[in-house]
Protein backbone atom coordinates (compact mmCIF):
# COMPACT_ATOMS: atom_id res chain seq x y z
CA UNK A 1 0.00 0.00 0.00
CA UNK A 2 1.27 3.45 -0.86
CA UNK A 3 2.15 5.62 2.09
CA UNK A 4 -0.16 8.26 0.64
CA UNK A 5 -3.27 6.08 0.70
CA UNK A 6 -5.40 6.09 3.82
CA UNK A 7 -8.16 3.60 4.58
CA UNK A 8 -9.70 5.54 7.38
CA UNK A 9 -13.35 5.58 6.35
CA UNK A 10 -14.59 9.13 5.92
CA UNK A 11 -17.49 10.58 3.98
CA UNK A 12 -17.24 10.56 0.20
CA UNK A 13 -17.20 14.18 -0.94
CA UNK A 14 -16.50 14.17 -4.66
CA UNK A 15 -19.90 13.65 -6.25
CA UNK A 16 -23.18 15.46 -6.95
CA UNK A 17 -22.13 18.81 -5.54
CA UNK A 18 -24.38 21.79 -6.20
CA UNK A 19 -23.53 25.21 -4.69
CA UNK A 20 -26.22 27.45 -3.27
CA UNK A 21 -25.99 30.88 -1.74
CA UNK A 22 -26.08 30.91 2.05
CA UNK A 23 -27.41 34.45 2.20
CA UNK A 24 -30.07 34.07 -0.46
CA UNK A 25 -31.71 30.91 0.82
CA UNK A 26 -33.92 31.36 3.86
CA UNK A 27 -35.45 27.89 3.67
CA UNK A 28 -34.08 24.87 5.47
CA UNK A 29 -30.86 23.78 3.74
CA UNK A 30 -31.80 20.19 3.07
CA UNK A 31 -34.10 17.51 4.44
CA UNK A 32 -32.00 16.25 7.35
CA UNK A 33 -32.93 18.88 9.94
CA UNK A 34 -36.55 18.67 8.84
CA UNK A 35 -36.65 14.92 9.46
CA UNK A 36 -35.21 14.71 12.95
CA UNK A 37 -37.81 16.86 14.73
CA UNK A 38 -40.86 14.89 13.63
CA UNK A 39 -41.93 11.30 14.15
CA UNK A 40 -43.11 10.46 10.65
CA UNK A 41 -43.36 11.54 7.04
CA UNK A 42 -44.21 13.69 5.11
CA UNK A 43 -41.78 16.43 6.03
CA UNK A 44 -43.33 19.68 7.24
CA UNK A 45 -40.61 22.06 6.01
CA UNK A 46 -39.54 23.21 9.47
CA UNK A 47 -36.94 22.50 12.13
CA UNK A 48 -37.94 23.54 15.65
CA UNK A 49 -35.40 22.27 18.17
CA UNK A 50 -35.98 22.51 21.93
CA UNK A 51 -32.66 24.33 22.46
CA UNK A 52 -29.72 25.70 20.48
CA UNK A 53 -26.64 24.22 22.16
CA UNK A 54 -25.55 27.35 24.00
CA UNK A 55 -22.90 26.54 26.60
CA UNK A 56 -21.97 23.15 25.11
CA UNK A 57 -18.70 22.34 23.34
CA UNK A 58 -18.52 19.92 20.41
CA UNK A 59 -15.08 18.39 19.80
CA UNK A 60 -14.59 17.17 16.23
CA UNK A 61 -11.86 14.59 15.62
CA UNK A 62 -11.44 15.08 11.90
CA UNK A 63 -9.40 16.47 8.99
CA UNK A 64 -9.57 20.10 10.06
CA UNK A 65 -11.99 23.00 10.24
CA UNK A 66 -12.44 26.25 8.34
CA UNK A 67 -12.84 28.28 11.52
CA UNK A 68 -13.38 31.54 9.63
CA UNK A 69 -16.49 30.30 7.81
CA UNK A 70 -19.38 32.69 8.41
CA UNK A 71 -21.72 29.81 9.30
CA UNK A 72 -19.75 29.31 12.51
CA UNK A 73 -20.17 32.92 13.68
CA UNK A 74 -16.85 32.97 15.52
CA UNK A 75 -17.78 29.89 17.59
CA UNK A 76 -15.21 27.60 15.93
CA UNK A 77 -11.57 27.08 16.88
CA UNK A 78 -8.68 24.67 16.42
CA UNK A 79 -7.92 22.85 19.66
CA UNK A 80 -4.83 20.92 18.57
CA UNK A 81 -3.23 19.74 15.33
CA UNK A 82 -1.98 16.17 15.68
CA UNK A 83 -1.26 15.74 11.97
CA UNK A 84 1.57 18.22 11.51
CA UNK A 85 -0.18 19.38 8.35
CA UNK A 86 -0.67 22.95 9.51
CA UNK A 87 -3.82 23.45 7.41
CA UNK A 88 -7.30 24.51 8.45
CA UNK A 89 -9.00 21.70 6.51
CA UNK A 90 -8.46 19.35 3.60
CA UNK A 91 -10.56 20.97 0.90
CA UNK A 92 -11.16 19.07 -2.32
CA UNK A 93 -11.18 20.62 -5.78
CA UNK A 94 -14.82 21.64 -5.36
CA UNK A 95 -14.29 23.52 -2.13
CA UNK A 96 -15.58 20.92 0.32
CA UNK A 97 -13.64 19.88 3.41
CA UNK A 98 -14.67 16.80 5.37
CA UNK A 99 -14.21 18.32 8.82
CA UNK A 100 -15.90 21.59 7.89
CA UNK A 101 -18.86 19.79 6.33
CA UNK A 102 -19.25 17.63 9.45
CA UNK A 103 -19.02 20.66 11.75
CA UNK A 104 -21.71 22.43 9.76
CA UNK A 105 -24.17 19.60 10.38
CA UNK A 106 -23.50 19.60 14.11
CA UNK A 107 -23.37 23.34 14.68
CA UNK A 108 -23.70 25.58 11.65
CA UNK A 109 -25.88 28.65 12.17
CA UNK A 110 -28.20 27.61 9.33
CA UNK A 111 -27.23 24.01 8.67
CA UNK A 112 -26.67 22.80 12.22
CA UNK A 113 -28.70 20.73 14.66
CA UNK A 114 -27.31 22.83 17.53
CA UNK A 115 -26.63 26.25 15.96
CA UNK A 116 -25.03 27.91 19.00
CA UNK A 117 -22.54 25.27 20.18
CA UNK A 118 -18.84 25.97 20.47
CA UNK A 119 -16.96 23.92 17.85
CA UNK A 120 -13.41 22.75 18.56
CA UNK A 121 -11.46 20.88 15.90
CA UNK A 122 -9.03 18.19 17.01
CA UNK A 123 -7.12 17.64 13.79
CA UNK A 124 -6.13 13.98 13.65
CA UNK A 125 -6.77 12.75 10.10
CA UNK A 126 -4.94 13.36 6.84
CA UNK A 127 -6.64 14.68 3.73
CA UNK A 128 -8.99 12.30 1.95
CA UNK A 129 -8.91 14.17 -1.35
CA UNK A 130 -5.60 14.14 -3.23
CA UNK A 131 -3.90 11.67 -0.91
CA UNK A 132 -2.52 11.87 2.60
CA UNK A 133 1.00 11.96 3.94
CA UNK A 134 -0.20 10.01 7.00
CA UNK A 135 -0.34 6.23 7.04
CA UNK A 136 -3.29 4.45 8.60
CA UNK A 137 -1.15 3.58 11.62
CA UNK A 138 -0.20 7.24 12.03
CA UNK A 139 -3.82 8.34 11.82
CA UNK A 140 -4.81 5.66 14.33
CA UNK A 141 -2.15 6.92 16.75
CA UNK A 142 -3.34 10.48 16.21
CA UNK A 143 -6.92 9.50 17.08
CA UNK A 144 -5.67 7.82 20.26
CA UNK A 145 -3.82 11.04 21.15
CA UNK A 146 -6.94 13.05 20.29
CA UNK A 147 -9.07 11.04 22.70
CA UNK A 148 -6.51 11.60 25.47
CA UNK A 149 -6.21 15.32 24.72
CA UNK A 150 -9.97 15.80 24.89
CA UNK A 151 -10.21 13.77 28.10
CA UNK A 152 -7.65 16.04 29.76
CA UNK A 153 -8.73 19.37 28.26
CA UNK A 154 -12.47 19.25 27.53
CA UNK A 155 -14.53 22.26 28.49
CA UNK A 156 -17.71 20.67 29.78
CA UNK A 157 -20.48 19.97 29.10
CA UNK A 158 -19.03 18.49 25.95
CA UNK A 159 -19.62 15.85 23.29
CA UNK A 160 -17.15 14.33 20.82
CA UNK A 161 -17.85 13.66 17.14
CA UNK A 162 -15.80 10.94 15.40
CA UNK A 163 -16.92 10.71 11.77
CA UNK A 164 -14.34 8.01 11.12
CA UNK A 165 -13.77 4.27 11.39
CA UNK A 166 -10.78 1.96 11.45
CA UNK A 167 -10.61 -1.81 11.15
CA UNK A 168 -10.94 -3.15 14.69
CA UNK A 169 -8.24 -1.61 16.89
CA UNK A 170 -7.89 -2.33 20.59
CA UNK A 171 -5.75 0.79 21.05
CA UNK A 172 -8.43 3.04 19.58
CA UNK A 173 -11.13 1.24 21.56
CA UNK A 174 -9.30 1.64 24.87
CA UNK A 175 -8.59 5.32 24.29
CA UNK A 176 -12.21 6.06 23.44
CA UNK A 177 -13.48 3.96 26.35
CA UNK A 178 -11.36 6.03 28.75
CA UNK A 179 -12.72 9.23 27.23
CA UNK A 180 -16.31 8.08 27.67
CA UNK A 181 -15.56 6.88 31.21
CA UNK A 182 -14.43 10.42 32.04
CA UNK A 183 -18.00 11.54 31.39
CA UNK A 184 -17.76 12.88 27.84
CA UNK A 185 -20.08 11.15 25.33
CA UNK A 186 -18.56 10.03 22.04
CA UNK A 187 -20.62 9.76 18.85
CA UNK A 188 -19.02 7.70 16.07
CA UNK A 189 -19.75 6.64 12.51
CA UNK A 190 -20.83 3.07 11.86
CA UNK A 191 -18.79 2.97 8.64
CA UNK A 192 -19.50 2.87 4.92
CA UNK A 193 -18.88 -0.71 3.78
CA UNK A 194 -22.42 -2.07 4.03
CA UNK A 195 -21.04 -4.51 6.58
CA UNK A 196 -21.19 -5.27 10.30
CA UNK A 197 -20.39 -2.20 12.39
CA UNK A 198 -19.16 -4.49 15.15
CA UNK A 199 -15.96 -5.06 13.16
CA UNK A 200 -15.01 -1.36 13.25
CA UNK A 201 -13.38 0.94 15.78
CA UNK A 202 -14.55 2.90 17.61
CA UNK A 203 -18.03 1.92 16.37
CA UNK A 204 -17.89 -1.43 18.19
CA UNK A 205 -17.26 0.11 21.62
CA UNK A 206 -20.46 -0.47 23.66
CA UNK A 207 -20.30 2.90 25.43
CA UNK A 208 -19.97 4.81 22.15
CA UNK A 209 -23.09 6.15 20.41
CA UNK A 210 -22.73 4.51 16.99
CA UNK A 211 -24.64 5.99 14.06
CA UNK A 212 -25.85 4.52 10.78
CA UNK A 213 -27.02 6.58 7.79
CA UNK A 214 -30.63 6.78 6.61
CA UNK A 215 -32.20 8.20 3.45
CA UNK A 216 -34.99 10.67 2.79
CA UNK A 217 -37.31 7.72 2.17
CA UNK A 218 -36.72 6.39 5.70
CA UNK A 219 -34.58 3.50 4.58
CA UNK A 220 -31.04 2.63 5.58
CA UNK A 221 -28.50 3.98 3.11
CA UNK A 222 -27.18 0.96 1.22
CA UNK A 223 -23.54 1.67 2.09
CA UNK A 224 -24.09 2.09 5.81
CA UNK A 225 -22.71 -0.50 8.16
CA UNK A 226 -25.36 -2.03 10.36
CA UNK A 227 -25.95 -4.67 13.01
CA UNK A 228 -26.38 -4.69 16.77
CA UNK A 229 -23.54 -2.19 17.37
CA UNK A 230 -25.56 0.58 15.68
CA UNK A 231 -27.40 2.62 18.31
CA UNK A 232 -29.21 5.13 16.11
CA UNK A 233 -29.88 6.02 12.50
CA UNK A 234 -29.78 9.60 11.23
CA UNK A 235 -29.94 11.38 7.85
CA UNK A 236 -26.83 10.58 5.83
CA UNK A 237 -27.59 10.74 2.11
CA UNK A 238 -28.28 13.88 0.10
CA UNK A 239 -27.12 16.23 2.85
CA UNK A 240 -26.43 19.97 2.67
CA UNK A 241 -23.83 21.59 4.89
CA UNK A 242 -20.95 24.07 4.92
CA UNK A 243 -18.31 24.23 2.20
CA UNK A 244 -14.67 25.04 2.83
CA UNK A 245 -15.21 28.43 1.19
CA UNK A 246 -16.90 30.75 3.66
CA UNK A 247 -20.57 31.53 3.22
CA UNK A 248 -21.31 28.87 0.60
CA UNK A 249 -23.37 25.73 1.08
CA UNK A 250 -22.78 22.43 -0.68
CA UNK A 251 -25.14 19.57 -1.37
CA UNK A 252 -23.50 16.15 -1.22
CA UNK A 253 -25.59 13.47 -2.89
CA UNK A 254 -23.33 10.60 -1.92
CA UNK A 255 -24.30 8.88 1.32
CA UNK A 256 -21.96 8.58 4.29
CA UNK A 257 -22.20 7.71 7.95
CA UNK A 258 -19.82 10.65 8.40
CA UNK A 259 -22.78 12.93 7.69
CA UNK A 260 -25.22 11.02 9.91
CA UNK A 261 -22.92 11.13 12.93
CA UNK A 262 -22.95 14.92 13.54
CA UNK A 263 -26.75 14.96 13.47
CA UNK A 264 -26.61 12.80 16.59
CA UNK A 265 -23.74 14.83 18.03
CA UNK A 266 -25.83 17.97 17.67
CA UNK A 267 -28.76 16.25 19.37
CA UNK A 268 -26.47 15.26 22.24
CA UNK A 269 -25.44 18.90 22.58
CA UNK A 270 -29.07 19.96 22.83
CA UNK A 271 -29.63 17.43 25.61
CA UNK A 272 -26.51 18.59 27.44
CA UNK A 273 -27.65 22.20 27.30
CA UNK A 274 -30.75 21.21 29.26
CA UNK A 275 -28.87 18.68 31.44
CA UNK A 276 -25.32 20.04 31.82
CA UNK A 277 -24.41 17.57 34.57
CA UNK A 278 -25.42 14.49 32.55
CA UNK A 279 -22.67 11.92 32.09
CA UNK A 280 -21.97 10.00 28.90
CA UNK A 281 -24.13 7.03 29.89
CA UNK A 282 -27.16 9.26 30.49
CA UNK A 283 -26.79 10.99 27.13
CA UNK A 284 -26.42 7.61 25.40
CA UNK A 285 -29.48 6.23 27.14
CA UNK A 286 -31.68 9.27 26.54
CA UNK A 287 -30.91 9.55 22.83
CA UNK A 288 -31.82 5.90 22.37
CA UNK A 289 -34.93 6.27 24.51
CA UNK A 290 -36.26 9.30 22.63
CA UNK A 291 -35.60 7.89 19.15
CA UNK A 292 -38.47 7.11 16.79
CA UNK A 293 -38.89 3.34 16.79
CA UNK A 294 -39.93 1.39 13.73
CA UNK A 295 -39.57 4.31 11.31
CA UNK A 296 -37.10 2.66 8.93
CA UNK A 297 -38.01 0.09 6.31
CA UNK A 298 -35.60 -2.44 4.85
CA UNK A 299 -33.36 -2.92 7.87
CA UNK A 300 -31.48 -6.18 8.07
CA UNK A 301 -32.13 -8.52 10.98
CA UNK A 302 -30.22 -7.53 14.09
CA UNK A 303 -30.12 -3.81 13.36
CA UNK A 304 -32.05 -1.70 15.88
CA UNK A 305 -34.82 0.35 14.30
CA UNK A 306 -34.25 3.67 16.04
CA UNK A 307 -34.25 6.94 14.08
CA UNK A 308 -32.86 10.06 15.73
CA UNK A 309 -35.51 12.37 17.18
CA UNK A 310 -34.86 15.80 18.65
CA UNK A 311 -37.43 16.75 21.24
C-alpha positions in Angstrom: 0.0 0.0 0.0 1.3 3.4 -0.9 2.2 5.6 2.1 -0.2 8.3 0.6 -3.3 6.1 0.7 -5.4 6.1 3.8 -8.2 3.6 4.6 -9.7 5.5 7.4 -13.3 5.6 6.4 -14.6 9.1 5.9 -17.5 10.6 4.0 -17.2 10.6 0.2 -17.2 14.2 -0.9 -16.5 14.2 -4.7 -19.9 13.7 -6.3 -23.2 15.5 -6.9 -22.1 18.8 -5.5 -24.4 21.8 -6.2 -23.5 25.2 -4.7 -26.2 27.4 -3.3 -26.0 30.9 -1.7 -26.1 30.9 2.1 -27.4 34.5 2.2 -30.1 34.1 -0.5 -31.7 30.9 0.8 -33.9 31.4 3.9 -35.5 27.9 3.7 -34.1 24.9 5.5 -30.9 23.8 3.7 -31.8 20.2 3.1 -34.1 17.5 4.4 -32.0 16.3 7.3 -32.9 18.9 9.9 -36.6 18.7 8.8 -36.6 14.9 9.5 -35.2 14.7 12.9 -37.8 16.9 14.7 -40.9 14.9 13.6 -41.9 11.3 14.2 -43.1 10.5 10.7 -43.4 11.5 7.0 -44.2 13.7 5.1 -41.8 16.4 6.0 -43.3 19.7 7.2 -40.6 22.1 6.0 -39.5 23.2 9.5 -36.9 22.5 12.1 -37.9 23.5 15.6 -35.4 22.3 18.2 -36.0 22.5 21.9 -32.7 24.3 22.5 -29.7 25.7 20.5 -26.6 24.2 22.2 -25.5 27.3 24.0 -22.9 26.5 26.6 -22.0 23.1 25.1 -18.7 22.3 23.3 -18.5 19.9 20.4 -15.1 18.4 19.8 -14.6 17.2 16.2 -11.9 14.6 15.6 -11.4 15.1 11.9 -9.4 16.5 9.0 -9.6 20.1 10.1 -12.0 23.0 10.2 -12.4 26.3 8.3 -12.8 28.3 11.5 -13.4 31.5 9.6 -16.5 30.3 7.8 -19.4 32.7 8.4 -21.7 29.8 9.3 -19.8 29.3 12.5 -20.2 32.9 13.7 -16.9 33.0 15.5 -17.8 29.9 17.6 -15.2 27.6 15.9 -11.6 27.1 16.9 -8.7 24.7 16.4 -7.9 22.8 19.7 -4.8 20.9 18.6 -3.2 19.7 15.3 -2.0 16.2 15.7 -1.3 15.7 12.0 1.6 18.2 11.5 -0.2 19.4 8.4 -0.7 23.0 9.5 -3.8 23.4 7.4 -7.3 24.5 8.4 -9.0 21.7 6.5 -8.5 19.4 3.6 -10.6 21.0 0.9 -11.2 19.1 -2.3 -11.2 20.6 -5.8 -14.8 21.6 -5.4 -14.3 23.5 -2.1 -15.6 20.9 0.3 -13.6 19.9 3.4 -14.7 16.8 5.4 -14.2 18.3 8.8 -15.9 21.6 7.9 -18.9 19.8 6.3 -19.3 17.6 9.4 -19.0 20.7 11.7 -21.7 22.4 9.8 -24.2 19.6 10.4 -23.5 19.6 14.1 -23.4 23.3 14.7 -23.7 25.6 11.6 -25.9 28.6 12.2 -28.2 27.6 9.3 -27.2 24.0 8.7 -26.7 22.8 12.2 -28.7 20.7 14.7 -27.3 22.8 17.5 -26.6 26.2 16.0 -25.0 27.9 19.0 -22.5 25.3 20.2 -18.8 26.0 20.5 -17.0 23.9 17.8 -13.4 22.8 18.6 -11.5 20.9 15.9 -9.0 18.2 17.0 -7.1 17.6 13.8 -6.1 14.0 13.7 -6.8 12.7 10.1 -4.9 13.4 6.8 -6.6 14.7 3.7 -9.0 12.3 1.9 -8.9 14.2 -1.3 -5.6 14.1 -3.2 -3.9 11.7 -0.9 -2.5 11.9 2.6 1.0 12.0 3.9 -0.2 10.0 7.0 -0.3 6.2 7.0 -3.3 4.4 8.6 -1.2 3.6 11.6 -0.2 7.2 12.0 -3.8 8.3 11.8 -4.8 5.7 14.3 -2.1 6.9 16.7 -3.3 10.5 16.2 -6.9 9.5 17.1 -5.7 7.8 20.3 -3.8 11.0 21.2 -6.9 13.1 20.3 -9.1 11.0 22.7 -6.5 11.6 25.5 -6.2 15.3 24.7 -10.0 15.8 24.9 -10.2 13.8 28.1 -7.7 16.0 29.8 -8.7 19.4 28.3 -12.5 19.2 27.5 -14.5 22.3 28.5 -17.7 20.7 29.8 -20.5 20.0 29.1 -19.0 18.5 25.9 -19.6 15.8 23.3 -17.2 14.3 20.8 -17.8 13.7 17.1 -15.8 10.9 15.4 -16.9 10.7 11.8 -14.3 8.0 11.1 -13.8 4.3 11.4 -10.8 2.0 11.5 -10.6 -1.8 11.2 -10.9 -3.1 14.7 -8.2 -1.6 16.9 -7.9 -2.3 20.6 -5.8 0.8 21.1 -8.4 3.0 19.6 -11.1 1.2 21.6 -9.3 1.6 24.9 -8.6 5.3 24.3 -12.2 6.1 23.4 -13.5 4.0 26.4 -11.4 6.0 28.7 -12.7 9.2 27.2 -16.3 8.1 27.7 -15.6 6.9 31.2 -14.4 10.4 32.0 -18.0 11.5 31.4 -17.8 12.9 27.8 -20.1 11.1 25.3 -18.6 10.0 22.0 -20.6 9.8 18.8 -19.0 7.7 16.1 -19.8 6.6 12.5 -20.8 3.1 11.9 -18.8 3.0 8.6 -19.5 2.9 4.9 -18.9 -0.7 3.8 -22.4 -2.1 4.0 -21.0 -4.5 6.6 -21.2 -5.3 10.3 -20.4 -2.2 12.4 -19.2 -4.5 15.2 -16.0 -5.1 13.2 -15.0 -1.4 13.3 -13.4 0.9 15.8 -14.6 2.9 17.6 -18.0 1.9 16.4 -17.9 -1.4 18.2 -17.3 0.1 21.6 -20.5 -0.5 23.7 -20.3 2.9 25.4 -20.0 4.8 22.1 -23.1 6.1 20.4 -22.7 4.5 17.0 -24.6 6.0 14.1 -25.9 4.5 10.8 -27.0 6.6 7.8 -30.6 6.8 6.6 -32.2 8.2 3.5 -35.0 10.7 2.8 -37.3 7.7 2.2 -36.7 6.4 5.7 -34.6 3.5 4.6 -31.0 2.6 5.6 -28.5 4.0 3.1 -27.2 1.0 1.2 -23.5 1.7 2.1 -24.1 2.1 5.8 -22.7 -0.5 8.2 -25.4 -2.0 10.4 -25.9 -4.7 13.0 -26.4 -4.7 16.8 -23.5 -2.2 17.4 -25.6 0.6 15.7 -27.4 2.6 18.3 -29.2 5.1 16.1 -29.9 6.0 12.5 -29.8 9.6 11.2 -29.9 11.4 7.9 -26.8 10.6 5.8 -27.6 10.7 2.1 -28.3 13.9 0.1 -27.1 16.2 2.8 -26.4 20.0 2.7 -23.8 21.6 4.9 -20.9 24.1 4.9 -18.3 24.2 2.2 -14.7 25.0 2.8 -15.2 28.4 1.2 -16.9 30.7 3.7 -20.6 31.5 3.2 -21.3 28.9 0.6 -23.4 25.7 1.1 -22.8 22.4 -0.7 -25.1 19.6 -1.4 -23.5 16.1 -1.2 -25.6 13.5 -2.9 -23.3 10.6 -1.9 -24.3 8.9 1.3 -22.0 8.6 4.3 -22.2 7.7 8.0 -19.8 10.7 8.4 -22.8 12.9 7.7 -25.2 11.0 9.9 -22.9 11.1 12.9 -22.9 14.9 13.5 -26.8 15.0 13.5 -26.6 12.8 16.6 -23.7 14.8 18.0 -25.8 18.0 17.7 -28.8 16.3 19.4 -26.5 15.3 22.2 -25.4 18.9 22.6 -29.1 20.0 22.8 -29.6 17.4 25.6 -26.5 18.6 27.4 -27.7 22.2 27.3 -30.7 21.2 29.3 -28.9 18.7 31.4 -25.3 20.0 31.8 -24.4 17.6 34.6 -25.4 14.5 32.6 -22.7 11.9 32.1 -22.0 10.0 28.9 -24.1 7.0 29.9 -27.2 9.3 30.5 -26.8 11.0 27.1 -26.4 7.6 25.4 -29.5 6.2 27.1 -31.7 9.3 26.5 -30.9 9.6 22.8 -31.8 5.9 22.4 -34.9 6.3 24.5 -36.3 9.3 22.6 -35.6 7.9 19.1 -38.5 7.1 16.8 -38.9 3.3 16.8 -39.9 1.4 13.7 -39.6 4.3 11.3 -37.1 2.7 8.9 -38.0 0.1 6.3 -35.6 -2.4 4.9 -33.4 -2.9 7.9 -31.5 -6.2 8.1 -32.1 -8.5 11.0 -30.2 -7.5 14.1 -30.1 -3.8 13.4 -32.0 -1.7 15.9 -34.8 0.4 14.3 -34.2 3.7 16.0 -34.3 6.9 14.1 -32.9 10.1 15.7 -35.5 12.4 17.2 -34.9 15.8 18.6 -37.4 16.8 21.2 
